Amino acid sequence: MTLRSALLALLSSGPLTGYDVAKHFSSSVGHVWHAPDSQIYPELRKMLAEGLLSSQSVPWGTRGATKTEYALTPDGEDALREWQSQPLAYVRDRDPARLKAAYFEWAPPGVAAQQLRAHIAHYEEQRLQTLHMIEALERRVHPTLARRLGRYAEEEREQVVRFKVFAYEGQLARAEQEIAWAKRGLQILGEAERPESPDPL
């Protein structure tokens, strides 16, 4: 997946200003594909120049100011379908947590445990956020989902919701696996620090 694909997917729910793209991105697709605003705005302009998006000025504030609102063009819709039709290109892992863990014997005393606890805290937070997202999706109260569902017939909406929940269930499973892995590492550290029992006489 690329940032472009994520933006096409987000805008498939309907037109958004650049500001609203960034806002909706962080609270929806940004949970599975992170990108800062400094990357989002230039990519929107590139997509506009390439004909994947159209734009129009819309009123903003009370002093006659305007903002640019973006929408998918037919070429943008085709690009979204093309992205979905392509098989996923898997890449070899670059896993800093696993790389560090493989050489914990070089860590100063207490540092390995500190890093594993930080790993647990990170994924506990991600797990909690994901549970909240799943609940919002299942209740159909997430604002981006609500916009999207308005574009589908009632009989199609359940499948749309289930695909979104399915994606986040994968993220939830990953977070829980990472927590369990780090806890196992803490057990190993505890076993390594525990003095050996004396041999029985």
C-alpha positions in Angstrom: 0.0 0.0 0.0 1.2 3.5 -0.7 0.1 6.9 0.6 -1.6 7.5 -2.7 -3.7 4.4 -2.4 -4.6 5.4 1.2 -5.7 8.8 0.0 -7.7 7.4 -2.9 -9.4 5.0 -0.4 -10.2 7.8 2.0 -11.6 10.1 -0.7 -13.8 7.3 -2.1 -16.2 8.2 0.8 -16.8 11.6 -0.7 -15.2 15.0 -1.3 -13.0 16.6 1.4 -11.0 19.7 1.8 -7.2 19.3 2.3 -7.7 20.1 6.0 -10.4 17.5 6.4 -8.4 14.9 4.4 -5.6 15.2 7.0 -8.1 15.2 9.9 -10.0 12.1 8.6 -6.8 10.4 7.7 -5.4 10.4 11.2 -8.7 9.1 12.7 -9.4 6.4 10.1 -6.9 5.0 7.5 -4.0 6.5 9.5 -4.5 3.7 12.0 -3.2 1.2 9.4 -1.0 3.5 7.2 0.7 6.4 9.0 1.6 9.6 7.2 2.3 13.1 8.5 0.5 16.2 7.1 3.8 17.2 5.4 3.4 14.2 3.1 -0.4 14.3 2.6 -0.7 17.8 1.2 2.1 17.4 -1.5 0.6 14.0 -2.5 -2.8 15.6 -3.0 -1.3 18.2 -5.3 0.5 15.5 -7.3 -2.7 13.5 -7.6 -4.6 16.6 -8.8 -1.9 17.3 -11.4 -2.1 13.7 -12.7 -5.9 13.9 -13.0 -6.7 11.4 -10.2 -8.5 14.2 -8.3 -10.6 17.2 -9.2 -10.7 20.3 -7.0 -13.0 23.3 -6.3 -12.8 26.2 -4.0 -15.4 26.1 -1.2 -16.2 28.9 1.4 -14.3 28.9 4.6 -14.9 31.2 7.6 -16.8 34.5 7.4 -14.4 36.8 5.6 -14.7 35.4 2.1 -11.8 33.0 2.4 -11.9 29.6 0.6 -10.4 26.2 0.9 -9.7 23.6 -1.8 -12.0 20.6 -1.8 -10.8 17.4 -3.5 -12.8 14.6 -5.1 -12.0 11.5 -7.0 -12.2 11.7 -10.8 -13.1 8.6 -12.9 -9.3 8.1 -13.4 -8.9 8.2 -9.6 -11.6 5.6 -9.2 -9.9 3.4 -11.8 -6.6 3.8 -9.9 -8.3 2.6 -6.7 -9.7 -0.4 -8.4 -6.4 -1.2 -10.1 -4.6 -1.0 -6.7 -7.2 -3.5 -5.3 -6.7 -5.8 -8.2 -2.9 -6.1 -7.8 -1.5 -8.8 -5.5 0.2 -7.5 -2.4 4.0 -7.3 -2.8 5.5 -8.7 0.5 8.9 -7.4 1.5 11.5 -8.9 3.8 11.2 -7.9 7.4 13.1 -5.1 9.1 12.1 -5.6 12.7 14.1 -3.5 15.2 12.4 -5.0 18.2 13.4 -8.6 17.2 16.9 -7.5 16.1 17.5 -6.0 19.6 16.0 -9.0 21.4 18.3 -11.3 19.6 21.3 -9.6 21.2 20.0 -8.7 24.7 23.1 -10.2 26.2 24.8 -6.9 25.2 22.3 -4.7 27.0 23.3 -3.0 30.3 21.5 -4.4 33.4 17.8 -3.6 33.4 17.8 -2.1 29.9 16.4 -5.1 28.1 13.5 -5.3 30.6 12.9 -1.6 30.2 12.7 -2.0 26.5 10.3 -4.9 26.7 8.0 -3.0 29.1 8.0 -0.1 26.7 7.0 -2.5 23.9 4.1 -3.8 26.0 3.0 -0.3 26.8 3.0 0.7 23.1 1.0 -2.2 22.0 -1.4 -2.0 25.0 -2.2 1.5 23.8 -2.6 0.3 20.2 -4.8 -2.5 21.4 -7.0 -0.1 23.3 -7.3 2.3 20.4 -8.2 -0.6 18.1 -10.9 -1.9 20.4 -12.4 1.6 20.4 -12.3 1.7 16.6 -13.9 -1.7 16.3 -16.7 -0.7 18.6 -17.3 2.6 16.7 -17.3 0.7 13.4 -19.7 -2.0 14.7 -22.1 0.7 16.1 -21.7 2.7 12.8 -20.9 5.9 14.7 -17.4 6.5 13.3 -17.8 9.7 11.2 -15.7 8.6 8.2 -17.6 5.3 8.0 -21.0 7.2 8.3 -20.0 9.3 5.2 -19.0 6.1 3.4 -22.2 4.2 4.2 -24.3 7.0 2.7 -22.9 6.1 -0.7 -24.1 2.5 -0.5 -27.5 0.8 -0.6 -28.7 -0.6 2.7 -28.2 -4.2 1.6 -24.5 -3.4 0.9 -23.7 -1.6 4.1 -23.2 -4.7 6.4 -20.4 -6.0 4.1 -18.7 -2.6 4.1 -18.7 -2.6 7.9 -17.5 -6.1 8.2 -14.5 -5.5 5.9 -13.5 -2.5 8.1 -13.9 -4.5 11.3 -12.0 -7.4 9.7 -9.0 -5.1 9.0 -8.9 -3.9 12.6 -9.3 -7.4 14.0 -6.0 -8.2 12.3 -4.4 -5.2 14.0 -5.9 -6.3 17.3 -4.5 -9.8 16.9 -1.0 -8.4 16.1 -1.1 -6.1 19.2 -2.0 -9.0 21.4 0.7 -11.2 19.9 3.3 -8.4 20.5 2.2 -8.1 24.1 2.5 -11.8 24.7 5.9 -11.9 23.0 7.3 -9.1 25.2 5.9 -10.7 28.3 7.6 -14.0 27.4 10.9 -12.0 27.0 10.4 -10.6 30.6 10.0 -14.2 31.8 13.3 -15.2 30.1 15.1 -12.3 31.7 13.7 -13.3 35.1 14.9 -16.8 34.6 18.4 -15.6 33.5 18.7 -13.4 36.6 17.4 -16.0 39.0 20.4 -17.7 40.8 20.7 -21.4 40.1 19.6 -23.8 42.8 22.4 -25.5 44.6 23.0 -29.1 43.7 21.4 -31.5 46.2 23.9 -33.2 48.5 
